[in-house]
Amino acid sequence: MTDDVAEADGITARYRETDTERVLEYDRDGRTAAIAQNTDGYAMLKVRPTADGDELERYYGFDMALDHAAELLGVGPHDLPVPDAAADMGM
């Protein structure tokens, strides 16, 4: 399992890998969002309210998934820190 953390302006981003998914979790003042991608190669990104929550939407592009996650957190997408290990998520 890989863990990587990045922080900026009160937003914490935690990246981890499980046996089945790559997961990028965000937390800002108690508000959360997660972006997940299966580990079986490139696939659509799933945006969830939490890492284990129900899928809200799927995206091909990482930038679109970040935009949705930022909306859930009430910030702009460019405000979200991205850990180095998560930089290549998406297609």
N, C-alpha and C positions, 0 to 999 in steps of 0.2 A: 504494500500500500504506500502511495506517495502522498505526502502532505506538504502544502505550500501556503503561506499566508502573506497577504499584502494589506496595508491600511493607508487610508487617506481621508482627511476631512471628516472624521467620525464614522467612516464606513470600513467595515472589516470584510475582507474576502478570504475565504478558505477553500482551497482546492484539494480534493482527495480522489483517489482511485480505489474502487472496490473491485470485486471479481467480475462485475457485469457493467459498471458505469464509471465514467469520469464525471465528477460533480464539483461545481463551483457554487458555493453558498455565500450569500451576502447578508450582513446584519447592519442595520443603522437604527439606533435608538429603539430597539425592540421590533422594528419592522424587518421582515426577512423576504428573501427571494432566492431561488436556486435555478441553475441551468445544468442540465444533465445530458450526457451523450453516451450511447452504449460503447463498449470497448471492442466490439467486433468490427472495427474499421470505421470509416467515415459514415455518419448518419445524421439525421436531423436532430437538432437540439430541442430539448423539452424544457419549457419554462414552468416552474412550479412555485407556489407560495412558500414552501419549505422543501428541504431535500427529500423528505418522505411524503410530501403532499401530492394531491392529484394534479395531473398535467393540466395547465391552462391553455397552452398553445405550443405549436411546433414551428421551428424555423430552420432554413438551410444555412443562413448566414449568422455568424457570431455577433456581428454588429446589430442585427435585428433582435436577437435574443437579449443582448445587453440593453437595448432600448426598452424592451418590455420589463426587464428586471429593474431598471432605473425607475420606470413608471411606478412599479410596485413599492419602491423605496421612497418615492417622492423627490428624486434628484434627477439631474441630467445624465445621459449615458456617458459623457466624458468625465463625470465625477467618479465613476466606478473604477477602483483599482483592479488590475488584473494580474494575478500571480504569474510568474514566468511560465510555470508548467501548464497553465491554462491558455496561453496565448495562441495556440494552434487549434483550438476547438472550432467546430463547424466544418463546412465543406469547402 
